[in-house]
C-alpha cells in the first residue's frame, strides 16, 4: 500500500525570532556594532508632520543594507528574501 504524507501544519503560539536566529549570525553582529538611530534625526526635516505615517527610516535603511550585503538588485526580490529569511526579519 502506498503511503501519503498529510500536510498538517500546527500553529505554534510560543516562538520567538530571538530563539530562532543564532547568536553568531551576521545580522546580530551588525545590530550590536552599528547604531542607526542617527538616520531618523538625519531625515526628520524631510517628512511632513501631517498625513499617513511612513515606513520607519531606520527600517528602510536596514532594507538597503540587506540588499547590499546579499547582492540583491530588485526591490521585489529583496522583499521576497526578507519574508523568507528569519535573520532578515529579526534585523528589521
Secondary structure, 3 states (H helix, E strand, C coil): CCCCCCCCCCCCCCCCHHHHCCCCCHHHHHHHHCCCCHHHHHHHHHCCCCCCCCCCHHHHHHHHHHHHHCCCCCHHHHHHHHHHCHHHHHHC
